[in-house]
Amino acid sequence: MEDLLYKIGITLIPNVGPVTTRNLVSYCGGVKAVFESRKRELMKIPGIGPMIADNVTRQDVLGKAERELRFIEDNGIQAFFYLDEGYPGRLRHFPDSPAMLYYKGTANLNAERIVAVVGTRRPSVHGIHTCEELVEGLQSYGALIISGLAYGIDITAHRKCLSLDIPTIGVLGHGLQQIYPPQHRAVAKAMIQKGGLLSEYPSHTLPDREHFPMRNRIIAGLCDALIVVETKRRGGSMISAHMANDYNKDVFAVPGRIKDQFSEGCNHLIKTHKAALIESAADIAYLLRWDEAATPGAIQKQLFVELTEAEKIVVDLLNQYEGIDIDHLTNTLQVANSEMASLLLELEFKGVVRALPGKRYVLA
């Protein structure tokens, strides 16, 4: 428990975020060693100035950590430091991922398949039905569903999961002592039994506005794929989608009518190749190769399809990579972007290649 005390303590130091925490631990040789270091030793570390060094050596930090430790022990909360075995593997390698995560629940944070479902806080009736259909469709693939416990698409996804006994985790923008919005307390309580609640914030942290964009990076980093159901051009869902792209995650979006404000964000993501268009959970499974069963018939189709010389060159290049973007193909083969797009489209029609989010392509 002493080790956990210091792990909690380092995350409570003012002006010390995830990157600085890793820097301190790495240079000092351990978490406890950070607190045992003198100010002049700390200031030798790149990026550590007198203010942070003073904050590290203040004794009240460990006192706060003791209170936090008592709270998590009394409330059945698990604490995972980024060096701990139980820390989510999908998050571990991102430099800005939380140094500490607080978790209450039963679902596996390292589940084989994790899908994030996000969207507007004010969905249309169509958006609600689409969200429910997607969640129900994902059930047969054994996916863990994560979202942000917010109004709208988030809570719709969580509720549908609970009704179908699908494990679901809510990632919070505040501490685990409270639930925000308070109207979702009953759902959150049920989720603890059939999924869980996850936060990087100490128990008494309030749901301040700036916490939610930070929360979104956990949703984006923890998933294998992120689905945007409905959203305007600006908002938390678009932030999550862009973060997921930055983390090289698969991003999917449900298309909507051209002038529909609820679908502006989704249509924009699709139009700019930041998300793949989906209509069902089967689309997601296909693009992620979850239901890949390479039948003899499918292989034969590829073997005997007729290709032009240009198409054969593209296929040979795709055969060397597990997903390559159109810009790489264009630069490597020294052809115009429009010509490459036409070649890839023709190969898609022939069932030889398939498109992935982010303008990437693989052999079908």
N, C-alpha and C positions, 0 to 999 in steps of 0.2 A: 504493500500500500504506500510505502514511502516513495517508491519509484513513481507511482501514479500521482502522488502529491506534487512532485516536481514537474511532471508532464502537464498537469493542469496549471500549475503556477506559471510556467513559461508562456502559456497562451493568454494569461491575464496581465502580462506586462504591457503598460501603455506604449503605443507607437511601435509595437513589435507584431508584425503580421506573419503569415505563413512563410514567406521567403526569408525574412530575417530570422525567424525561429530556426529554420533549417541551417542557415548560415552559422548561427550561434552554436547549435548542437554539433555541427560538423567541426568547427574550429576548436571547440573546447573538449571534444571527445566524449560527450554525453550530456544528458539533461541536467543531472545533479551538478556536474562540473561547471555548468554555466553559472549557477548560483554561488558556487565556491570561488569563482574567479574575482580578482580585484578589478577595480575600475580601469587602472592603467593597462591591465592585460586585455580587457575587453575592447579598449579603444585601439588596440593593434589590429583588430579584425576589420577587414574592408567593409565599409558601410556602417560601422558602429561609431557614432559620435558620442560626445559627453552626455547628451540628454538621454539616449538609450542606455548608456552605461550606468547612469544614475538610477534610471528606472529599474534596471536589473538588480541592482544592489539594495534597493529599498526592501525592508523586511515585511511590510504590510502585504506584499503580493502572496507570500506563502500562507498568511493568515486567511486571506480570501480563498485561497486554494483549499484550505482545510474545511471551510464552510461549504464549498462546492462539493468536496469529496463526501462530506456527511449527507448532503442532499441526494447525490446520486446513489449512495449506499442505501438510504432510507426509502428510495422510490424505485428500486430495481432497474436503474439506468446503467447501461454499459458505456464506458469511455474508451475510444480507440485513438491512440496517438499514431501519427503517420509511420512510425517505426514498428508498430505492433502487428502481429500476425493477423489479427482480426480486421485490420483496416481494409476497406474496399480496394481490391487490386486494380480496378479500373481507374481509380482516382490517384493512386499512389505516385505515378510517374509525372503528374502535372505539377509544375513548380508552384502554381498558385492555389493548389488544392489545400483544404483546411489542415492545419497541423493537428487539430483534435476534432473528433466527432462524438457527439452524445447520441445514444440510440436506445430506444425502448421499444421492444417488439420481439417477434418470433421469426420473421422472414430472414432469409440468408442474404446478407449484403453483397455476397460474391456469387449470387445465383447464376446459373448457366446463361440465361437469357433475361435481359432487363430492357424494358421499353418505357420511355417517358411519353406521357400524353399531356399536352399543354394547349392553351388557347385562351380566348377572351373571357373576361369575367361576366360579360353580358351576351351569351350565345343566343342564336336564333333557335326556334324549335327544330329546324333541320339540323343545326349543329349539335344539339343535344342528342337527337336520334342517331346521328352519324357517329358520335363519340361512343355511345352505348353499343352500337353495332360493331365498331372496331374492337372495343374491349372484349365483347363476347366472342368475336372471331379469333382473338389472340389466345383464348382459353385453351384451345386444343394444342397450342404450341408450347404450353408450359411456361409462359413468360411471366415474370414479375413486373407489375406496373407501378411506376412512380410518377408523382406529380407534386403540386405545391400546396394542396389543401385550401386553395383560394376559392372564391365564388366562381360559378360558371363551369367551364370545361373541366377544371381540376376536380372539383367536388363531384361532378357527374361521373368522371372516371373512377374515383374512389368508391362511390356508392354502388356503381355497377359491379365493380370487383367484389365488394362485400356480398352482394346478392348472389354472386356466382361462386363464392369461395375461392376467388383468385387472390393470391397474396398481393398486397398493395402497400407502398410506403409513401408517407407524406414528408416532404423535405420542407422544413420550417425556416422562417426568417426571424426567429426569436428563440428564447430559451424554452426548455421543456416544462417549466413550472406553470405555463399557461397555454391556452389555445387561442389562436387568432385566425379568422374571426370567431368570436365566442359561440356563434350559431352552429359551428361545426364540431362542438365538443363531443356530442354523442357519436358522430361518425369517427372522430379521432380515437375515442375510447374503444370502439369496435375494431379499429385498425390495429391497435396494439395487440389484440388477440389474433388477428388474421393478417398481419403484416408488420407495420411499425411506424414510428415517428423518428425522424432524424434531424439533427441540428448541429451546426458548428459553434453555436453560441452557448455560453454558461446559462444556468437555469433561470436567473432573474433578468435576463436581457429582454428588453421591451421590443415590440414589433415596429421599430423605427423604419422609416421609408427607405433609407439607404441600405438596409439589410437584405431587401428582396432581390435586387440585382445580383448581390453576392450569393444568395440562395440559389439563383438560377444557374450559376456555374456548377454547383453540385449536381443539379438535375441533369445538366448537359454532360458532365463528366462521368456520372455514375451509370448512364445508360449505354446500351449498344446502338440503339436507334431512338430518335426523337420524332414524335408525330405532332404536327401543328394542325389542329382541327379547324378552328376559325380564329381569325385575328385581324385587327386593323394594321396599317403600315407601321404604326408605332406602338410600343407596349412591351410588357415583360416576355411575352411569347416570342417576339422577334429577337429580343436579346438572347433568349435561350437558344433559338435556332442558329443565330450567328456564332454563339459560343460553341455549340455542338459542331458547327462547321470548322471552327478553329481547332477543336479537339480531334478533328478527323473522324467524327461520328457520322453515321448515316442519318440523314434528315429527310422526312417525308411530310407532305402537305396535302390536305384535302382541297381540291379546286372548288371555286364557287362562281357565281355569275359575275360578269365583267364589272358592272357598276355597283356591286354589292359591297357596302362598307365593311361588313363582317368578314369578307373574303379577300379584301385588298392585300393583306399581308401574305396570305397563302398563295394567291395568284402571283404576287411579286417574287416570292421565293422560287416558285416553279419557273417563272419567266426568266429569272436571272441564273437559273441552274444551281440554286442554293438548296433546292429540295426536289425530290422525285415525286411525281404525281401519283397518288394512290386513291383507290376507290374502296378497297376492302383489306382485311387482315391478310388475305391470301396474297395480295400484291406485296405486302411487306415480307412475308415468308419467302416468296419467290426471289425478291431482290436480295434478301439476306441468306438465301440458300438453305433455309431451315427445312424445306420439304424437298430438297434435292434428292432424287432417287435414280439418277442416271440410268434409265431403262435402255435395253438394247435398241429399241425403236428410236429413241432420242439420239443415240450415238450414230446410228445408221443415217439419220437425217443429216447430221453434220458431215459424215464421210462422203456422201454422194451428192451434195449440193454443188451446183456449178458456180464457180467464182471467176471473176475477171482477174487479169494479172495484178491490177492495182489492189483489188480486194484481197488477193492472196498475200500481198506484201503487208497489208494492215493486219491480217489474221496471224501471220508469222510474228509480227511485233507484239501483238496482244498475247500470244502464246508464251512470251518471255516474262510477262508481268501478271501479278494478281491485282489487276485494276490499274488503268493508266488513263490520264486525263487527255482531253482532246487537244489541248495546247502542246502537250508533250509529243503527241502523235504528229501534229502539224509541223512542229520544229524539227523532229527527227527525220521525217520523210520529205521535208522541204516542199510542201504543197500549200495552197491557199486554204484558209480556214473554211471557206464555203465548200470547197471541193472535198475536204475531209469530212465535213458534216454530212454531205451527200453520200459519201462512201459508207459511213457508219449507219446512216438511215437505211440504206439498201441492205446492208449486212443484218440489221435488225429485222427487216422484212423477211429475210431468208432464214431467220432463226439461228444465225451463227454467233451474233454478239448480243449483249444486252446492256442497257444503260444503268449506271448507278448514280446516286446523288453526287453533286459536285462535278458534273460533266465528266465522270469517269466511266470507262467501259471495260468489260471482261468478256471472255468467250462464254457463250451460253452453254 
